[in-house]
Amino acid sequence: MAKQAKNAISPTRSEDYPEWYQQVVKAADLAETSPVRGCMVIKPWGYAIWENIQRELDRRFKESGHRNAYFPLFIPMSYLQKEADHVEGFAKECAVVTHSRLEADDEGKLQPAGPLEEPLIVRPTSETIIGELFSKWVQSYRDLPLLINQWANVVRWEMRTRLFLRTAEFLWQEGHTVHATADEAMEETRKILDIYADFAEEFLAMPVITGEKTEAERFPGADVTYAIEAMMQDRKALQAGTSHFLGQNFAKSSQIKYLSAEGQEEYAWTTSWGVSTRLVGGLIMTHSDDDGLVLPPRIAPAHLVIIPVTPKEETRAAVLEYCQKLQKDLEAQPFLDGRVKVELDDRDIRGGEKTWGWVKKGIPVRVEVGPRDMEKNAVFVGRRDRAPKDKEAINRDEFVGGIGALLEEIQNNLLAKAKAFRDEHSREITSEADFVEFFTPKNREDPEIHAGFASVGFCCDPELEDKIAKEHKVTVRCIPNATADEEVPCIFTGKPGKRVVFAKSY
Amino acid sequence: MAKQAKNAISPTRSEDYPEWYQQVVKAADLAETSPVRGCMVIKPWGYAIWENIQRELDRRFKESGHRNAYFPLFIPMSYLQKEADHVEGFAKECAVVTHSRLEADDEGKLQPAGPLEEPLIVRPTSETIIGELFSKWVQSYRDLPLLINQWANVVRWEMRTRLFLRTAEFLWQEGHTVHATADEAMEETRKILDIYADFAEEFLAMPVITGEKTEAERFPGADVTYAIEAMMQDRKALQAGTSHFLGQNFAKSSQIKYLSAEGQEEYAWTTSWGVSTRLVGGLIMTHSDDDGLVLPPRIAPAHLVIIPVTPKEETRAAVLEYCQKLQKDLEAQPFLDGRVKVELDDRDIRGGEKTWGWVKKGIPVRVEVGPRDMEKNAVFVGRRDRAPKDKEAINRDEFVGGIGALLEEIQNNLLAKAKAFRDEHSREITSEADFVEFFTPKNREDPEIHAGFASVGFCCDPELEDKIAKEHKVTVRCIPNATADEEVPCIFTGKPGKRVVFAKSY
């Protein structure tokens, strides 16, 4: 049990945050890099988290009237060019399909053959292809609103990739909607933003700021981009989801028109919005500690593990039977809209290795049961939101009856802890000098650990924003919705400004 | 109501079966062709069927110990070449990615740029890339069996495509497993085949024959391929799912080895298996009639629709309220592992148009409620497994209480009808002359309507099989498992043979 003396993950967060992240992902067996540049493999424990994200978001999308559909993986090259900003944003990094088969050359080596008349792009996002189809689906005001979502893979040829956070291929959902009026499209854009924010807080226990992006960070082709922004434990911001009001830009480039009730032909208004497997990265970095992954119960693939402690052969069968009965009783307990999910780890390996394996996988509750616990009708319980050594004996039936409440308590604790961390590293800053001080690495022990979120008055001048980004490596994460109506003087220019959040970001 | 005099779909099955299929898909709004050659768009009603297929299969895979994961979309070109039969099978039709960005030329026209060192193939199936990863995941006998499934899109550059049945891009699941022994791998292969067959019968109400493929129809790289084969209404066979025993072929080409309990390094044994959106095509062709789609309740996106009949303005509000209450009560009724799913169609369009719209969409039960039904506390019920005009008045509360049983009755009827159809068009044939007679088009009114399934003794000689395929356009669909032990003389050569099923196929 030598490992209990130190932490399970090396390096620790304070020693080397980026490497700590990679090691947490590895130790929890969530994902790994693949032989294909920039593409990751999502392993079962990581994919089960993504399935839980999908299930809950899908439920919320359907409840709010959206329906799923599926559109082609490929986009004709010419489509990308229809919207000027859009092509600018996506042409620089995309997978281009140019051939339709392989042929062996004289030396028996395969070569691309069957060149295509028009190259195809593997979708980096689907506005252009979906726009083309929507222009046929939408004819009359009776066809509106059209509320569609797609679960899919997309590809952006990123040069610097990191598991979950930035990969060439990633999984996501992309919503695409069409409305008769600007107001309705804007209402949809903000409704989705709220769904994202509520989901992040309620399920991922990840507090987020909702707000509008400045011009520099807007989606290519959007009039307005909203985002949810979360603070990671290195105090950098993670953009965890975006919702775009596209105005009539794509309606015009794709000719999405409808006949109004008054018989007029009108251009429609569209929105698009998405979250991706990046959410898993945000989840990891919000809660995990130097012992590995920490999972909020509502998103965990399993809620608790039972570990039979059977040092002596003669009590083995009885302990195992006791554990199986315990599992059955726990699995009968309700949690969320389902039941408590229980793993029984009866693998024939050392107990310490087993326990630390589950700590590193982030399972919310560990239950150890040995012959003496069994005699006392007790279980020995460890919680992932407390130190690994901090375990307590609980009466078995009390534990079973209270498991739902315990899981909710852990969920709430993790959210409260993440909120407290964010608040602790958020400052209201009123002068340029304080701003520079706040974001200057020399004032902190580790230059890789950042200052946090600075809430400041800013005139939102794009050139000034660009200059600040270059000088201090920080950007405007958003103009928070909560204070969007405030008028505050710009701390750099003294001009009238908005309240914005500056931070370093992923 | 002119439409009620004739059928809703034109042409009918007997007039032009392939065109009837396209029109059913269109009338039910299931899918459409896209501007990208060979790629389809799956529309919400069609996608909801696929989601139901996914949900139930996923449940069965997980229940039998499989876990989901996600692997890269791209496969390096050289990987495909590792297994000789495999590259032979897939190199001829695949999407090849050769560039990583687009650049505007002097005329502002986009051109592929950033050529890749090694071209990438969009996965047509993932044995080679998953094999590469499994070779790292599998080290010891303790790591086995490894039971993984992936839900994904794949691309095969098909020249002749048809919605759902054969498309360049399609959605599927692909299972990939690794085992310590040949027996265990074979057991897995057959277990999955049974899952497919049970699912097809129990949910799609599509009876299937399970059996082994002959060499000619084997998966490229497999030692044994099993399939489920269903009969469509043109009496052609549809291969609806396959399960492959891959022997040690991919273990050797990908170096999947494990250390046995005895400390020996051994090559593992692998399997792979898949079903795709093609199942939706099979579903359509098994049950639909000349009025459009017919959906078995267990797979239908919604089980019933309530259509308020409100000819007079003054009773409109009361009828609508009555219908809303009816919807609520129906939605409280259990069906399968959930509840009855109800649509209330209060659109302001003609009643006939509404009714026929739902007939064409295949909804299992239609309920019409007018002011007089309301007074009598009755509902007017039409079932999709009966003629559209065949409706009956039922006491409202009796109907609500009996809805679960009614849906099961419809489900069972559709399966029984499909089984009867298949049996009616299946023959045991004992001579070459009868075989030729059975498959010769001149003996039937419409050469496009085929003879059905011929059960014959066959020596399984590949050259003879090829000759028969060319002469009669029929192939061995499978060697049915149910009679695999029988020794029967070949009707062509008199040599000892197996009992096989010959048919025309999709």
Boltz contact constraints between the chains, C-beta under 6 A:
constraints:
  - contact:
      token1: [A, 34]
      token2: [B, 72]
      max_distance: 6.0
  - contact:
      token1: [A, 35]
      token2: [B, 132]
      max_distance: 6.0
  - contact:
      token1: [A, 36]
      token2: [B, 72]
      max_distance: 6.0
  - contact:
      token1: [A, 36]
      token2: [B, 74]
      max_distance: 6.0
  - contact:
      token1: [A, 39]
      token2: [B, 72]
      max_distance: 6.0
  - contact:
      token1: [A, 41]
      token2: [B, 71]
      max_distance: 6.0
  - contact:
      token1: [A, 41]
      token2: [B, 133]
      max_distance: 6.0
  - contact:
      token1: [A, 42]
      token2: [B, 69]
      max_distance: 6.0
  - contact:
      token1: [A, 42]
      token2: [B, 70]
      max_distance: 6.0
  - contact:
      token1: [A, 43]
      token2: [B, 69]
      max_distance: 6.0
  - contact:
      token1: [A, 44]
      token2: [B, 67]
      max_distance: 6.0
  - contact:
      token1: [A, 44]
      token2: [B, 69]
      max_distance: 6.0
  - contact:
      token1: [A, 47]
      token2: [B, 68]
      max_distance: 6.0
  - contact:
      token1: [A, 47]
      token2: [B, 69]
      max_distance: 6.0
  - contact:
      token1: [A, 47]
      token2: [B, 70]
      max_distance: 6.0
  - contact:
      token1: [A, 67]
      token2: [B, 44]
      max_distance: 6.0
  - contact:
      token1: [A, 68]
      token2: [B, 47]
      max_distance: 6.0
  - contact:
      token1: [A, 69]
      token2: [B, 42]
      max_distance: 6.0
  - contact:
      token1: [A, 69]
      token2: [B, 43]
      max_distance: 6.0
  - contact:
      token1: [A, 69]
      token2: [B, 44]
      max_distance: 6.0
  - contact:
      token1: [A, 69]
      token2: [B, 47]
      max_distance: 6.0
  - contact:
      token1: [A, 70]
      token2: [B, 42]
      max_distance: 6.0
  - contact:
      token1: [A, 70]
      token2: [B, 47]
      max_distance: 6.0
  - contact:
      token1: [A, 71]
      token2: [B, 41]
      max_distance: 6.0
  - contact:
      token1: [A, 72]
      token2: [B, 34]
      max_distance: 6.0
  - contact:
      token1: [A, 72]
      token2: [B, 36]
      max_distance: 6.0
  - contact:
      token1: [A, 72]
      token2: [B, 39]
      max_distance: 6.0
  - contact:
      token1: [A, 73]
      token2: [B, 153]
      max_distance: 6.0
  - contact:
      token1: [A, 73]
      token2: [B, 169]
      max_distance: 6.0
  - contact:
      token1: [A, 74]
      token2: [B, 36]
      max_distance: 6.0
  - contact:
      token1: [A, 77]
      token2: [B, 110]
      max_distance: 6.0
  - contact:
      token1: [A, 81]
      token2: [B, 110]
      max_distance: 6.0
  - contact:
      token1: [A, 91]
      token2: [B, 102]
      max_distance: 6.0
  - contact:
      token1: [A, 92]
      token2: [B, 101]
      max_distance: 6.0
  - contact:
      token1: [A, 93]
      token2: [B, 101]
      max_distance: 6.0
  - contact:
      token1: [A, 95]
      token2: [B, 97]
      max_distance: 6.0
  - contact:
      token1: [A, 96]
      token2: [B, 99]
      max_distance: 6.0
  - contact:
      token1: [A, 96]
      token2: [B, 112]
      max_distance: 6.0
  - contact:
      token1: [A, 97]
      token2: [B, 95]
      max_distance: 6.0
  - contact:
      token1: [A, 97]
      token2: [B, 97]
      max_distance: 6.0
  - contact:
      token1: [A, 98]
      token2: [B, 98]
      max_distance: 6.0
  - contact:
      token1: [A, 98]
      token2: [B, 112]
      max_distance: 6.0
  - contact:
      token1: [A, 99]
      token2: [B, 96]
      max_distance: 6.0
  - contact:
      token1: [A, 100]
      token2: [B, 157]
      max_distance: 6.0
  - contact:
      token1: [A, 101]
      token2: [B, 92]
      max_distance: 6.0
  - contact:
      token1: [A, 101]
      token2: [B, 93]
      max_distance: 6.0
  - contact:
      token1: [A, 102]
      token2: [B, 91]
      max_distance: 6.0
  - contact:
      token1: [A, 110]
      token2: [B, 77]
      max_distance: 6.0
  - contact:
      token1: [A, 110]
      token2: [B, 81]
      max_distance: 6.0
  - contact:
      token1: [A, 112]
      token2: [B, 96]
      max_distance: 6.0
  - contact:
      token1: [A, 112]
      token2: [B, 98]
      max_distance: 6.0
  - contact:
      token1: [A, 112]
      token2: [B, 119]
      max_distance: 6.0
  - contact:
      token1: [A, 119]
      token2: [B, 112]
      max_distance: 6.0
  - contact:
      token1: [A, 132]
      token2: [B, 35]
      max_distance: 6.0
  - contact:
      token1: [A, 133]
      token2: [B, 41]
      max_distance: 6.0
  - contact:
      token1: [A, 153]
      token2: [B, 73]
      max_distance: 6.0
  - contact:
      token1: [A, 157]
      token2: [B, 100]
      max_distance: 6.0
  - contact:
      token1: [A, 169]
      token2: [B, 73]
      max_distance: 6.0
